[in-house]
Amino acid sequence: MHVSGIHKQEAGNIVLQEIGFTQQALQKIAIVGESGAGKSTLLKIIAGLAQPDAGQVLFDNKRVEGPYEKLIPGHPSIAYLSQHFELRNNYRVEEILSYANELPGDDAGILFEVCRIDHLLQRKTDQLSGGEKQRIALARLLVGAPRLLLLDEPYSNLDLPHKKLLKSIINDIGERLKISCLLVSHDPQDILPWADEIIVMKDGRLVQQGAPEQIYRQPADEYTGGLFGDYCLMSPADTAVLTGGTEAELNGKRLFVRPEQLILASSPGNVLEGKVGRVSFAGSAYEIDVLLPRYAIRLKTGVAEVSKGDTVYVSLAPGERWYL
């Protein structure tokens, strides 16, 4: 699938500007950005459910037609799961799926197993939980035998057990059913372990595209860095101290660090002195806020050996450094 030059305006406002990227077969791509960045509109254009003002989407080297060009909008090989899916009331799950099914019996059975709904087929839709309804809606799309699945915030409003289950299902859709997936989400924990590539959008523009580790550790700007969790942009003076350089050598650049890239030092040398402002347990690690003279920084550690008010010394963990 190839997206090129997509431009879209709504009510005089630019929603998408010159968006372009390519997705290879079975490549897992995640799109992230703040609310209003244009993510959902882009998915609808890719699915053939919204009309771009300029640009095109190619699927199998053929242009995806928009709703102004087709009597029934949508592309037969592209499925789009909206945040606001609906199921008919008072129907058995089996009935809802049979209406759209284009798969032979064995393949349909495998799909129902992948979606974890084979035990729900005889239930009526008003007997399902929210997470179960979502899985049924997903299966209803997949029985149409698409080759590309677009997922718009699939994990929103799900509790942790249902989110974990859906993540497993989405993995299986790619690996077992051989369907490419393009996913929109706002939570870095949902996409960093899953995606092969991440696209970052802001105000309808594509601001960065790359592998998850690159996007996380080497963001193009503070906006992108902030989408993926806590960070600190050190002052030029503190950057010089931590890196052992000079402010003149930095030429105005500042060190970008994640909490796990900072450590508590036991000896002087390329360290910043500060006081512990807070120690909090975050499950897999402790988060320690350190108050410097002009701002605060946060680091993560496996063992909390300090308390609020302690004087500590902070240095950089070994590894690559990134400057903005």
N, C-alpha and C positions, 0 to 999 in steps of 0.2 A: 504494500500500500504506500502510495506516494502523495503527500500533501504539498501543494506549492502555491504561494502568493495569495493565501486566503485573506480576504478583507471583508468586513461586515460592519454596517452601521445600523443602529436602531434608535428611532426617535431623535435623529440628528447627532447621536453620540457614537463615537468609534468604539466598537466592541472587539474587533480583531483587526490586526495590522500585519500584513505580509507574513503570515504564519506558514512555515514550510518545514517538513521533516519527512523521513522515510522510515517505515517499519518493515523489517524483514519477516519472513514466515516464522512463526513461533517465538519471535522476539517479544519480550515482556517490557512494555513501556508504561511509565507512570507520568501523569501530568499533575503538577502542583502549582499552587498560587493562591493568593488571598482571595476572599470573596469579591466577585466582580471582575476577576482577571480575564474572563471569557472562556473558561474551561468547558463548561456545559454546552455553550453555544458551539464551540469547536467540535465536540463529540457529535452533536446533532447534525452538523454539516457533513462530517465524515460518514454518518449513518444515512445521509440523504433525507433527513427530516427537517432540515433548515437550509435555506437558499443563500449561498454566499453572494456578495455583490461583485466580487472579483476572485480570481484564482480557481483552482480545481483540485479534486481528489481523484486519484487514479487507483482503481482496484482491479488486479489482473490486467493492467495496462488499458483499462477502459474507464472513461470518466463516470463518476458517480453522479447521477442526475438528482437535482433537488426537487422539492415538492411543487415548484412552479412548472415543472416539466413532466410530471407523472400524475396519473389519476390517483394512484395509491402510493403515497410517499414511502421511501425506504428502499434499501438494497437487499435482494434476497439472500446474499451471502454475508451480510453484516447485521449483527444483532445488537440492540441498544437497550440496556437495563437502566431505566430512569430511577432517580431517588424516590419518585412518586408512582411506583407500580401499582396496578389494581388487579384484583381477581374477582370474577363474578361470584355473587353470593348464592348459597343454596345449591351449589354444584359439587359433585364429587371430584376430587383431584384427578382421578382417572379420566373422567369425562373432559375436563378442561385440557388435559394433555393430549387426548386422542384427537381433538379437533385440529390441532396444529401439527400432529406427528407426521413426519416424512421419513422416518427411520424404520428399518425392518425390526422385527421383534427382539432379536438378540441385542442389537445395537441400542434400542430403546431401554432395554433392561440394564445394560451397562451404564447408560446415562443416568438412569434413576438411582443406581447405586452410587455413582460419582457425586450426584447432588444430595445424597443421603435422604432420599424421599421414598424409597421403595416400600417402607412401612406405613406411608401416609396415603397411599393411592385410594383407599376406600373411604377416607374421611371426607367430610364436607368442608368447604372453605371457611365456614364460620366456626369450625372446631380447631382451627390452626392458630399457633402463636405468630407473632410478627416475624420472627426469624424463619419459621416454617413457611409462611406465605412468601417470603422473599426467595427461598429456595425453589418453591413451586413456580414462581414467576420466572426465575432463571431457567428452570428446566423447560418451561413452556417456550422460551426463546430457542433453546438448544435443540429441541426436537425438530425444529425447522432446518437443521443441518447447516448452520452458518460456519464460516471459516474465520471470521473475525468477531470478537465479542468486545463491546464497549461497555464499561462499568462506571457509572457516575456516582461517586461517593457510596460504594456498596456497604461500607462498614458503619455509616452514620446510624445512630440510634440503636446500635446493637450492644448488648452487654458482653462482658469479656468471654464467657464460654461460647456464645453464638458467633462472636467475631473470630475466635480461634477456629471454629468449625468452618466458617465461610472461607477463611484464608486457606485451609486445607483443600476445600472444594475448588477454589480458583486455581491452586497449583495443579490439581488433578485434571482440570479442564484442559490446561495446556499440555501436560505430560501424557495423559491417557487418551483424551479425545482429540488431541492434536489441533486445538483451536487457538489461534493467536489472541492475545488479550491486551487491551489498552485501558488503563484504569486511572480515574481521577480520585484523589484523596487529599485531605489536609493534614493527616497524621503521619509524621516521618516513620514511626514504628510500623506502620502498615505497608510502606513502600520500600524503605531502604533494604530490607532483607529479600524482597521479592523481585524488584525491577532489574532488568538488564541495562536499562537506560532511563534517565529521568529528564523531563522537559519542564523548565520553570517558566511560568508566565506572570506578567505584571501589566496591568492596564491594556490588555489585549495584545501585548507584544511577547515574543519569545526572548527571554533575557539570558538563558543559559541552557545548554543541553550536554549531557555527558553521563558517565558511569556513576552509580550511587556514591562510591567513595570519593570520587573527584568532586561531585556537587557538595558533599558534606564537608570535606576538608579544604576544598579550594573554591569557595563560592565566588561568583563574579562581583558581588557587591554585598552590602549589609542586609539588604532586603532578602536575598537568597539565603544568606547565612542564618537569618532569623527564622526562616520557614522550617529549618531542620533542628531546632533546639537551642539551648543556651550557648552563648558565645561571649567572648570579650574582645573588643578592639582596643589594644593597649595604646597608651599615649606614646608619642615618639620618644620621650625621655625614658619611659619604662621599657619600651621595645629595645632601646640601645643597651640598657642594663642587662636585660635577660639574654640578649644575643651576643653581648660582648663587643658590640660595635659602637658607632657614634651616630648622633642625630644627623650629621652632615652626610654620612654614607647612606642613610636611609632615604634621603631626598624627599622627606615628607610622608613616606609610607609608614603604616602602622601594622603591628603584628596581630593577626587574627588567630585566636586560640579557642578550642573547645575545652570544657571542664576537665576532660580526661587527659588533655595535653599539658596540664599543670600538675606539679607535685610539691609536697612539703619537703623542704631541704633541711638537712641537719647541720650543714656547714656553710660558711659564707662563700661568696663568689658567684657572680651573675644571678643574684637573688633579689627579690623585693621583700621588704619588711612590712608587715601589716598585723592587724589584730583580728582575731576570729569574731565575726559578728553573729554567726549562727551555725549550728551543726544539725543536720536533719537526715533521717534515715529514708532512703529512696528505694528500698527493696534490694536491688543488686549492688548498691553502693551507698556510701554516705556522701552527702553534699555539704561542702564547707564553704561558707561565704567569708571572704577575707576582705577587711576594710583597709584600703590604701589611703594615702592622704587626700587624693582627689576623686576616687571612685572605688567601687567594690568589684571583686572578681570572684568567680566560683570555680571550685575544683571538685573532682570526684576521687574517692579513695575507698579501698576495700575495708579498711579498719580506721575507725575514728579514735585517734589517740590525743585529741586536743579538745578543749572546751571553750565556751564563749568567754571572750576577754583575753585569751592567751595571745602572746606575741609569737608570730610564726614567720618563717621565711619560705617564699615561693619561688620555684625555678621551673624551667621547661623540661618536660620529659623528652627523651631521645626521639628523633624522628624528623620528618620534613617540616619546614616552616612556610607559612603563607602570609603574604602581606597585601593590604588593601590601601 
